[in-house]
């Protein structure tokens, strides 16, 4: 259990900041009831058809999946697109958004999540860097150009029992090839990162403009170290919120252990007391 002193110290860092860098990993979505598929047991419980065919998460979330069997790959990702569209961001997103609204430089979001929850919670699209892309954007499977486009007009129909797309495969408007989600998959040499590179340049400009920044890191683990690496390379003070313990230099940061929503609520109460 975190001490009152640690909570107060975290609240003071947030109170004094002129801008907040929010860095988020898979654990941020758990309080919105989004599962974290790092572990075959949970994945196969959710997708028994893939267990029957001995298809692991790394097999389906793979750069070759959309070439080898696009109907099966879209069965999985089409279902997940529907899940993300239905999901309501938990209260923790609102807490972060309120804090950002009081700051001179507001906030910038760096996330490894592809679910679009920060956009749905009201954060500005141009202030969100999704380092692994977004399931809400598409690209050509080849890819034939640097173009990416929205999934707004895509409404996949999935046979969930067999985890297979039964509606028409989405197509690239430029060349007619199969389209795929614009996300970084395993063993993926075809990911179109143009959209992400543009956001990265914007994030660098924002980071250089904030004279007194705090990093609020949420639900990041060592399985995707990119988020923690981003938090620490800024050299700003880090408020690290996670269920697992991860070493952080006490001079540069504070570790708070628990579910992101619970810890954010506790800090918020301290800020308003």
C-alpha positions in Angstrom: 0.0 0.0 0.0 1.4 3.4 -0.9 1.9 5.8 1.9 0.1 9.2 2.3 3.5 10.8 1.8 4.0 9.2 -1.6 0.4 10.2 -2.7 1.0 13.8 -1.5 4.3 13.9 -3.4 2.7 12.7 -6.6 -0.1 15.3 -6.2 2.4 18.0 -5.6 4.3 17.2 -8.8 1.0 17.3 -10.8 -0.1 20.5 -9.1 3.2 22.3 -9.9 3.5 21.1 -13.6 2.7 23.4 -16.5 2.2 20.3 -18.8 1.5 16.6 -18.4 3.0 13.9 -20.5 0.7 10.9 -20.1 2.3 7.6 -21.0 0.1 4.5 -21.0 0.4 0.8 -21.6 -2.1 -2.2 -21.6 -2.9 -1.9 -17.9 -4.7 1.4 -18.6 -7.5 -0.4 -20.4 -8.2 -3.0 -17.7 -10.5 -0.8 -15.7 -12.6 -0.3 -18.9 -12.9 -4.1 -19.0 -10.5 -4.5 -21.9 -8.4 -7.7 -21.5 -4.6 -7.8 -21.8 -3.7 -10.7 -24.1 -0.2 -11.3 -22.7 -0.7 -15.0 -21.9 -2.2 -17.7 -24.0 -4.7 -19.0 -21.4 -6.7 -15.7 -21.4 -6.5 -15.3 -25.1 -7.7 -18.8 -25.9 -10.6 -18.5 -23.4 -11.8 -15.5 -25.4 -11.2 -17.2 -28.7 -11.7 -20.9 -28.5 -11.9 -21.3 -32.3 -8.2 -20.2 -32.4 -7.3 -22.6 -29.7 -8.9 -25.4 -31.7 -6.7 -24.5 -34.6 -3.6 -24.0 -32.4 -3.4 -20.3 -33.4 -1.7 -18.2 -30.7 -2.0 -14.4 -30.2 1.4 -14.0 -31.8 0.2 -16.0 -34.8 -2.9 -13.9 -35.4 -1.3 -10.6 -34.5 1.4 -11.2 -37.1 2.5 -9.4 -40.2 1.9 -12.6 -42.3 -1.6 -13.2 -41.0 -3.3 -10.9 -43.4 -1.5 -12.4 -46.4 -1.9 -16.0 -45.3 -5.6 -16.0 -44.3 -7.1 -12.4 -44.3 -10.6 -13.7 -43.5 -9.4 -15.3 -40.3 -7.2 -12.3 -39.4 -10.1 -9.9 -39.9 -12.3 -12.3 -37.9 -10.1 -11.4 -34.9 -9.5 -7.7 -35.6 -13.0 -7.1 -36.9 -14.3 -8.4 -33.6 -11.9 -6.2 -31.6 -12.8 -3.2 -33.6 -16.4 -3.7 -32.6 -15.3 -4.2 -28.9 -13.3 -1.0 -28.9 -16.2 1.0 -30.5 -18.5 -0.2 -27.7 -16.1 0.4 -24.8 -16.6 3.4 -22.6 -13.4 4.9 -21.2 -13.3 4.6 -17.4 -13.3 7.5 -15.0 -9.5 7.7 -14.9 -9.4 9.2 -18.4 -11.8 12.0 -17.2 -9.5 12.7 -14.2 -6.5 13.0 -16.5 -8.4 15.2 -18.9 -9.5 17.5 -16.0 -5.9 17.9 -14.8 -4.7 18.6 -18.4 -7.4 21.4 -18.8 -5.8 23.3 -15.9 -2.3 23.4 -17.3 -0.7 26.0 -19.5 0.5 23.4 -22.0 -2.3 20.9 -21.4 -1.2 17.3 -22.0 0.4 15.1 -24.6 -0.4 11.3 -24.7 2.1 8.6 -25.6 0.5 5.1 -25.7 1.3 1.6 -26.9 -2.5 0.9 -26.9 -4.3 0.8 -30.2 -7.8 1.1 -28.8 -8.5 4.8 -29.3 -9.8 5.3 -25.8 -7.9 8.6 -25.2 -9.6 10.1 -28.3 -13.0 8.9 -27.1 -12.3 10.5 -23.7 -11.9 13.9 -25.3 -8.1 14.2 -25.7 -7.1 16.1 -28.9 -6.2 13.8 -31.7 -3.2 15.9 -32.6 -1.9 15.5 -29.0 -1.9 11.6 -29.0 1.0 9.6 -30.2 0.1 5.9 -30.6 3.5 4.3 -31.0 2.1 1.1 -32.4 -0.6 2.6 -34.5 -4.4 2.5 -34.2 -7.0 -0.2 -34.9 -9.2 2.7 -36.0 -7.1 3.3 -39.1 -6.4 1.1 -42.1 -3.5 0.7 -44.6 -2.8 -1.4 -47.6 -1.4 -4.9 -46.9 1.4 -4.4 -49.4 1.7 -1.4 -48.7 1.4 0.5 -52.0 1.6 4.0 -50.6 2.1 5.9 -47.3 -1.7 6.5 -47.2 -3.8 5.5 -44.2 -7.5 6.0 -43.7 -10.2 5.9 -41.1 -12.3 2.8 -40.3 -15.4 5.0 -39.9 -17.0 3.4 -43.0 -15.9 -0.2 -42.1 -18.5 -2.4 -40.4 -17.1 -5.9 -40.3 -19.5 -8.8 -39.8 -17.8 -11.6 -37.9 -18.8 -15.2 -37.3 -17.5 -15.2 -33.7 -17.9 -19.0 -33.2 -15.3 -19.6 -35.9 -13.5 -16.2 -35.6 -13.9 -15.5 -39.3 -15.0 -12.5 -41.3 -18.2 -13.2 -43.3 -18.6 -9.7 -44.8 -16.5 -8.5 -47.7 -12.8 -7.9 -47.0 -11.8 -4.2 -46.8 -9.8 -3.1 -49.8 -7.1 -0.5 -50.4 -8.7 2.4 -52.4 -5.5 2.9 -54.4 -4.7 -0.6 -55.6 -7.5 -2.9 -54.6 -5.4 -5.1 -52.4 -6.7 -6.3 -49.0 -6.6 -3.6 -46.3 -5.4 -4.3 -42.8 -5.3 -2.4 -39.5 -2.6 0.3 -39.4 -0.9 -1.2 -36.3 2.5 -2.7 -35.7 2.1 -6.5 -35.6 4.7 -9.2 -34.7 7.3 -9.8 -37.4 5.8 -6.9 -39.3 7.9 -5.3 -42.1 4.9 -3.9 -43.8 3.6 -1.6 -41.1 3.0 1.9 -42.5 4.3 4.2 -39.8 3.8 7.5 -41.6 1.0 8.7 -39.4 2.9 7.8 -36.3 6.1 9.5 -37.5 4.1 12.8 -38.0 2.7 12.5 -34.4 6.2 11.8 -33.1 7.5 15.1 -34.6 4.6 16.9 -32.9 5.4 15.3 -29.6 9.0 16.4 -29.8 7.9 20.0 -30.4 5.5 19.8 -27.5 8.1 18.3 -25.2 10.6 21.1 -25.9 8.0 23.7 -25.2 7.1 22.7 -21.6 9.4 24.1 -19.0 7.9 22.3 -16.0 6.6 18.9 -17.0 5.5 15.8 -15.1 5.1 12.4 -16.6 2.1 10.3 -15.4 2.8 6.7 -16.5 -0.1 4.2 -16.3 -0.3 0.5 -16.7 3.0 0.0 -18.5 4.9 -3.3 -18.1 8.2 -4.7 -19.2 6.6 -6.8 -21.9 6.3 -3.6 -24.0 9.2 -1.5 -22.6 8.6 1.4 -25.1 6.3 3.2 -22.7 8.6 3.2 -19.7 11.5 4.1 -22.0 9.6 7.2 -23.2 8.7 8.2 -19.6 12.3 8.0 -18.5 14.0 9.6 -21.5 12.2 12.9 -20.8 14.3 13.4 -17.6 11.2 14.9 -16.0 9.7 13.6 -12.8 7.7 10.4 -13.3 4.6 9.3 -11.4 4.6 5.6 -12.2 1.3 3.8 -11.6 1.2 0.1 -12.1 0.2 -3.2 -10.4 3.7 -4.6 -10.7 6.8 -3.0 -9.1 9.3 -1.5 -11.5 12.5 0.1 -10.2 12.6 3.9 -10.6 15.2 6.3 -9.2 13.6 8.0 -6.2 15.3 11.3 -7.2 13.4 11.3 -10.6 10.1 9.6 -9.8 7.5 8.0 -7.5 6.1 4.5 -7.8 2.4 4.1 -6.9 1.1 0.5 -6.9 -2.4 -0.4 -7.8 -4.9 -0.3 -10.6 -4.7 3.0 -12.5 -8.3 4.1 -11.8 -7.9 3.5 -8.0 -4.6 5.4 -7.8 -5.8 8.3 -10.0 -8.9 8.7 -7.8 -6.7 8.8 -4.7 -4.4 11.5 -6.2 -7.4 13.5 -7.3 -8.8 13.5 -3.8 -5.5 14.8 -2.5 -5.4 17.6 -5.1 -8.9 18.8 -4.2 -8.4 18.6 -0.4 
